[in-house]
Amino acid sequence: MGATLHTPLQIGGTTTVRNRLYRAPVLEGAGDGDDCADRYAKHFVENARHGVGLVIQGSSCIASEGRSSPGMTLVHTRERVLRLAPMVDAVHREGAAIWLQIGHGGIFAMEAWHQPYASQRQGPLVTASPPRWWLKPLFRRAPVHAMSTDEVRAVIRKHGEVAAWAREAGYDGLQLGSSNAKLLDQFLSPFWNRRTDEYGGSHRNRARIVEEIRRSVAEHAGADFTCTIKVPIDEHAPPLTPRTTWDEGLELARWCEEWGFDSVTPVEVSVFPDTTLTRGGVPRSLWDNKGMKDRFAKAAPRPFERKVIEAGYWVGGKRAPFKPVWNRSRFEATKRAVSIPVFAVGGIRTRAEVEAILDGGHADLVGIGRPFYAEPDLPRRILADSAAAGDPQDHGLCVNSNLCVPAQMLGMKGACYNPAVVKVRSRG
Ligand SMILES: Cc1cc2nc3c(=O)[nH]c(=O)nc-3n(C[C@H](O)[C@H](O)[C@H](O)COP(=O)(O)O)c2cc1C
C-alpha cells in the first residue's frame, strides 16, 4: 500500500514531482507589493519542507485590471514575474516543484463590486459576451465590454508572454486558471459566451481560446515548458440556461491532450464564483467575523449590494455541502478518457483516501487545498509511512466551514479563519 504515493512523476518537459501529493491553488493573499515573494515563501517553503511534491500557486493575474481580489498578485510584466524568483528558488531548495497559476477575472474582476477599486478603474470589465439582461443590474459599478476578436488574440498572446517570464523566473510549469467562473471559463461556458466569431458558438469554438493559449505558451516559453489546465465538467447554472455539460467537459479534456497540455484537473464549477468549487459550509465569516464585516462594508458601501453577495454565498453554501472526494466521478471518467496525468482535488482529507485514489489508478496526483491554511505541516502526516509514523492523526483539522473563503475577496491573508480549528491548532 502507498507505493504510488512516493513514486516520482514527470509531467511535461520541465516538471519532475518527487511524490504524488500537491498543494492545490488556494489564494495566499500575498498581494502585489514588493514583499509578495516573501509572503508566498511563508506558505510554500514550509509545505515543501514537510514533503509536498508540487505547489500550485494561487491564481495570479495577467492584466493590471483583471484581479478578482485585492490580495492577488499581478504578473503582467516581466519584472513582476521575476521578483518571485527568490521564492521559487526557496521552494526548489526544499525539493518541491512549483507552478504558477495564471488567470483573469473577466466580468468578475473585483472592480465589478469593490467600490474603492471600481472608482479607480481605467477601462470597462471585459468578458466574452454581454451579460444576460437579468444579470445587468449586478454590473452597474463598471461598464462591461465584450472583447473584440483582436482583444481575444491579445489575451492569448499575453498568456504566452507570462509563461516565458515564469520559465525565466524558474517555475517548473504553468496552470491555466480556467475554472471558477474566471475569464477563460466565461469563454468555455455557453452561459456567458454568446459570441458569433471563431471564439463562440459551438463547443469547439468556445474552447478555441485554450487551444490557442497552449500554442502561444509553446511559442513563447518553449514547447517543453509544462503547461496544464483545469477543466470544468458538468457546470452548475440557473434553470433553463445553457451550461457546460458532463460530455463537453470530457470532450475538452480529450482536446486538451491533443493540443499538448501536459495534465488536466477536472473540477465541478458554477457559472458564478460561489462555493461550488470549495464545497462545505456557508461562509458566515462574511457577516460574523468583525474584521471581514468591516472590510466588506468599505468594499461594498451599498447595503443592497452586500445583501446580494451574502445571498449568493448563502445559497451556494446550502446547495453545495461538503462531500468527501466530491470530484471522484469527474477524475475517474477523465482518467479513462485521456492518457496525460489527471489531477484529483476537492474534499480529499485522509491518507487512506489519497492512497486509494493513487493505488486504484483513478488519478495521478492528489491535491489538498484548504487544510494547508491551518496546517502547513500536513504533508508530513499524509506522506508518512503508516507503520513508522507514530502519528495517529493522518488527516487535517479542516472542517470545511468555508470561513476562509471571504478572506480572499476582501484581500486578506490566506489563512484558517475558523476559531475552533485555530484554537485546536494553537494548543498544538
Ligand atoms: C480561499 C480559496 C481560494 C482558492 N483559490 C483558488 C485559485 O486561486 N485557483 C484555483 O484554481 N482554485 C482555487 N481554489 C480552489 C482549490 O484549489 C480547491 O480546488 C478547493 O479548495 C477544493 O479542495 P479542498 O477541499 O482540498 O480545499 C480556492 C479555494 C479556496 C478555499
The ligand as an ORCA input file, in Angstrom:
! r2SCAN-3c Opt
* xyz 0 1
  C      -9.856     30.600     -0.297
  C      -9.716     29.738     -1.521
  C      -9.058     30.231     -2.639
  C      -8.935     29.453     -3.792
  N      -8.246     29.964     -4.855
  C      -8.108     29.205     -5.977
  C      -7.342     29.691     -7.057
  O      -6.728     30.754     -6.998
  N      -7.282     28.929     -8.172
  C      -7.918     27.719     -8.265
  O      -7.843     27.074     -9.306
  N      -8.612     27.212     -7.238
  C      -8.725     27.914     -6.092
  N      -9.386     27.403     -5.019
  C      -9.945     26.017     -5.098
  C      -8.943     24.999     -4.527
  O      -7.820     24.857     -5.381
  C      -9.572     23.604     -4.348
  O      -9.974     23.131     -5.600
  C     -10.762     23.610     -3.411
  O     -10.483     24.334     -2.219
  C     -11.165     22.184     -3.029
  O     -10.103     21.494     -2.413
  P     -10.051     21.294     -0.809
  O     -11.357     20.624     -0.427
  O      -8.886     20.411     -0.552
  O      -9.931     22.643     -0.191
  C      -9.507     28.155     -3.838
  C     -10.145     27.656     -2.698
  C     -10.243     28.431     -1.545
  C     -10.903     27.847     -0.321
*
